[in-house]
Amino acid sequence: MPERREDEADRTDRPGADGALPSVREILALDAVSEGVPEVLVGEAALDARVRWVHVSDSAGVARLLDGGELLLSTGSGWPTEPDELRQFIGGLVAAGVSGLVLELGTHYRYVPAVVHRSAAEHGLALIALHREVKFVGLTQAVHRRIISEQTAALHARDEVRERFTVLTLRGAPADYIVQQLAQTLDASIVLENLAHEVVAAELPPQVEEEVLAGWQLRSRDAHRRAARGAAGGVDDWLIVPVEARGIRWGHLVALPGPAHPAGRVGVLEQGAIALALGRLADGDDDAWARVARQRLVDHLLGGRFAAAGGAVARLEATGLPVHGADLYGVVVTGRAADGDADAAARTLGGRALDGRPARHGSPASARVVLLSLPAGTGFDDDAARAFALSLAGVGDAGPTARSATDAAGVAVSIGAVARDLDGLLVSVQEASDLARTPVPRQARGPVVRRSHDRPLVRLVTALRDDHRLQELGESMLAPLIEHDLSRGGDLLDVLGAMLAHPGNRTAAAQASHLSRSVFYQRLALIGDLLGADLDDGETLAALHLALLVRRSGAR
């Protein structure tokens, strides 16, 4: 659920807008500066301070003219002569926020006064000596040219980023695509999480998927706690930006460490957060985030589009689906009205669920594929399965989409074997998908529960589905029927399937085929003639049943 916020209680740690400014270290590398043979005397750690401008002055009262972020160039000719006054002079520069002090030797000082050296060291101020005379005008021009050039580049970069994500917003780009664009823009791993610290979408290299997502929720909570306390960078220098609008917060964007960006890493991340927030406002109460994320994850998982099992398991658990130490089931729900919240239905059983509609993976087009995780040892009997299916069908009193139990007629829940790991879960899903291809009896009332362990032939076909010999058997036996149906738009395969689904009851088979008995018998006679087989022979029927299951399991 989104979180409504009336104030800005917890700002994330964010750097200022000076990310495009050059550092003292970068300025010292310029040709105009290197001609003076610069030597860093103290403040090595301060060389990464950003330089907003270069100021040239020998005045002892220059501190009052500074705004902070300047690199001060001086010959020291107007500096105080007393040690205490020199010490106060350096302290005044630090208080004014100078980025560094560059002293040219030879014009006034032959060496840096010891008190200046000690004071700079005490304050952590970068103190640089120039051993050769340089033109301060040329030096300031070079530095200012660099500053202006980088600021101009930063402005262009910000405009480009703003335009890119504005276009995505206007196009209604889904959350996972916005996350993908953020990852490409920042050249870093990006994670979108909800308020429960569950991963909604993540874009990261496959080789680091397991490392990044393992234990995500605990690490994310720790990062947020540290950010709330003001600890820079949270965990491992994560950047965290809230996704919120109109006082409602839906989640956070997290950027893992990556290279600097001309527009500023936080600035880019904030543009992505704005696009996501506007998308959520446009969606209203529709949780498009979760739906798109589930769809993409289930589709990729069942399609085998993951590099390593460990990374896939880490992603599943980061999304909120326990895998380790859980009873896992592949479930396919078919029929009308299968549009309820699978995760909410699973929670009533004490578990979690991830669902989608990947019709390309062997399930009927209307199928709802569910990855169900229950605590180890939790019973999932037929009553629980029916309740689960009814919840998915929206049957009951749960809101305006609730339907009567009669609307659940024709709904079937197919359940694969219980699994303990990812490989077993994928097999369980395939078993459920194969079961789901069996038509639901027309006279069935309420949800029909089918389990793979009750259909040993289906489990056999699932286990041997990639064996080319089994595929050849199916094709060779059914070839005449396949060719007939393709050339004449026939229904002989469906008629054969109805007959095999109702052995010994031709009346029920005719009803399942939506044909009269006389027409049904005509179809059977044609099938027997085309196959040159006796449809009353048990062995022939068993072989045809196996061949039809192989064909259906291989259909996409």
Rosetta blueprint (number, residue, H / E / L):
1 M L
2 P L
3 E E
4 R E
5 R L
6 E L
7 D L
8 E L
9 A L
10 D L
11 R L
12 T L
13 D L
14 R L
15 P L
16 G L
17 A L
18 D L
19 G L
20 A L
21 L L
22 P L
23 S E
24 V H
25 R H
26 E H
27 I H
28 L H
29 A L
30 L L
31 D H
32 A H
33 V H
34 S H
35 E L
36 G L
37 V L
38 P E
39 E E
40 V E
41 L E
42 V E
43 G L
44 E H
45 A H
46 A H
47 L H
48 D H
49 A L
50 R E
51 V L
52 R L
53 W E
54 V E
55 H E
56 V E
57 S L
58 D L
59 S L
60 A L
61 G L
62 V H
63 A H
64 R H
65 L H
66 L L
67 D L
68 G L
69 G L
70 E E
71 L E
72 L E
73 L E
74 S E
75 T L
76 G L
77 S L
78 G L
79 W L
80 P L
81 T L
82 E L
83 P H
84 D H
85 E H
86 L H
87 R H
88 Q H
89 F H
90 I H
91 G H
92 G H
93 L H
94 V H
95 A H
96 A H
97 G L
98 V L
99 S L
100 G E
101 L E
102 V E
103 L E
104 E E
105 L L
106 G L
107 T L
108 H L
109 Y L
110 R L
111 Y L
112 V L
113 P L
114 A H
115 V H
116 V H
117 H H
118 R H
119 S H
120 A H
121 A H
122 E H
123 H H
124 G L
125 L L
126 A L
127 L E
128 I E
129 A E
130 L E
131 H L
132 R L
133 E L
134 V L
135 K L
136 F H
137 V H
138 G H
139 L H
140 T H
141 Q H
142 A H
143 V H
144 H H
145 R H
146 R H
147 I H
148 I H
149 S H
150 E H
151 Q H
152 T H
153 A H
154 A H
155 L H
156 H H
157 A H
158 R H
159 D H
160 E H
161 V H
162 R H
163 E H
164 R H
165 F H
166 T H
167 V H
168 L H
169 T H
170 L H
171 R H
172 G L
173 A L
174 P L
175 A H
176 D H
177 Y H
178 I H
179 V H
180 Q H
181 Q H
182 L H
183 A H
184 Q H
185 T H
186 L H
187 D L
188 A L
189 S L
190 I E
191 V E
192 L E
193 E E
194 N E
195 L L
196 A L
197 H L
198 E L
199 V E
200 V E
201 A E
202 A E
203 E E
204 L L
205 P L
206 P H
207 Q H
208 V H
209 E H
210 E H
211 E H
212 V H
213 L H
214 A L
215 G L
216 W H
217 Q H
218 L H
219 R H
220 S H
221 R H
222 D H
223 A H
224 H H
225 R H
226 R H
227 A H
228 A H
229 R L
230 G L
231 A L
232 A L
233 G L
234 G L
235 V L
236 D L
237 D L
238 W L
239 L E
240 I E
241 V E
242 P E
243 V E
244 E E
245 A E
246 R L
247 G L
248 I E
249 R E
250 W E
251 G E
252 H E
253 L E
254 V E
255 A E
256 L L
257 P L
258 G L
259 P L
260 A L
261 H L
262 P L
263 A L
264 G L
265 R H
266 V H
267 G H
268 V H
269 L H
270 E H
271 Q H
272 G H
273 A H
274 I H
275 A H
276 L H
277 A H
278 L H
279 G H
280 R H
281 L H
282 A H
283 D H
284 G L
285 D L
286 D L
287 D L
288 A H
289 W H
290 A H
291 R H
292 V H
293 A H
294 R H
295 Q H
296 R H
297 L H
298 V H
299 D H
300 H H
301 L H
302 L H
303 G L
304 G L
305 R L
306 F L
307 A L
308 A L
309 A H
310 G H
311 G H
312 A H
313 V H
314 A H
315 R H
316 L H
317 E H
318 A H
319 T H
320 G L
321 L L
322 P L
323 V L
324 H L
325 G L
326 A E
327 D E
328 L E
329 Y E
330 G E
331 V E
332 V E
333 V E
334 T E
335 G L
336 R L
337 A L
338 A L
339 D L
340 G L
341 D L
342 A H
343 D H
344 A H
345 A H
346 A H
347 R H
348 T L
349 L L
350 G L
351 G L
352 R E
353 A E
354 L E
355 D E
356 G E
357 R L
358 P L
359 A H
360 R H
361 H H
362 G L
363 S L
364 P L
365 A L
366 S L
367 A L
368 R E
369 V E
370 V E
371 L E
372 L E
373 S E
374 L E
375 P E
376 A L
377 G L
378 T L
379 G L
380 F L
381 D L
382 D H
383 D H
384 A H
385 A H
386 R H
387 A H
388 F H
389 A H
390 L H
391 S H
392 L H
393 A L
394 G L
395 V E
396 G L
397 D L
398 A L
399 G L
400 P L
401 T L
402 A L
403 R E
404 S L
405 A H
406 T H
407 D H
408 A H
409 A L
410 G L
411 V L
412 A E
413 V E
414 S E
415 I E
416 G L
417 A L
418 V L
419 A E
420 R L
421 D L
422 L H
423 D H
424 G H
425 L H
426 L H
427 V H
428 S H
429 V H
430 Q H
431 E H
432 A H
433 S H
434 D H
435 L H
436 A H
437 R L
438 T L
439 P L
440 V L
441 P L
442 R L
443 Q L
444 A L
445 R L
446 G L
447 P L
448 V E
449 V E
450 R E
451 R E
452 S H
453 H H
454 D H
455 R L
456 P H
457 L H
458 V H
459 R H
460 L H
461 V H
462 T H
463 A H
464 L L
465 R L
466 D L
467 D L
468 H H
469 R H
470 L H
471 Q H
472 E H
473 L H
474 G H
475 E H
476 S H
477 M H
478 L H
479 A H
480 P H
481 L H
482 I H
483 E H
484 H H
485 D H
486 L H
487 S H
488 R H
489 G L
490 G L
491 D L
492 L H
493 L H
494 D H
495 V H
496 L H
497 G H
498 A H
499 M H
500 L H
501 A H
502 H L
503 P L
504 G L
505 N L
506 R H
507 T H
508 A H
509 A H
510 A H
511 Q H
512 A H
513 S L
514 H L
515 L L
516 S L
517 R H
518 S H
519 V H
520 F H
521 Y H
522 Q H
523 R H
524 L H
525 A H
526 L H
527 I H
528 G H
529 D H
530 L H
531 L H
532 G L
533 A L
534 D L
535 L L
536 D L
537 D L
538 G H
539 E H
540 T H
541 L H
542 A H
543 A H
544 L H
545 H H
546 L H
547 A H
548 L H
549 L H
550 V H
551 R H
552 R H
553 S H
554 G H
555 A L
556 R L
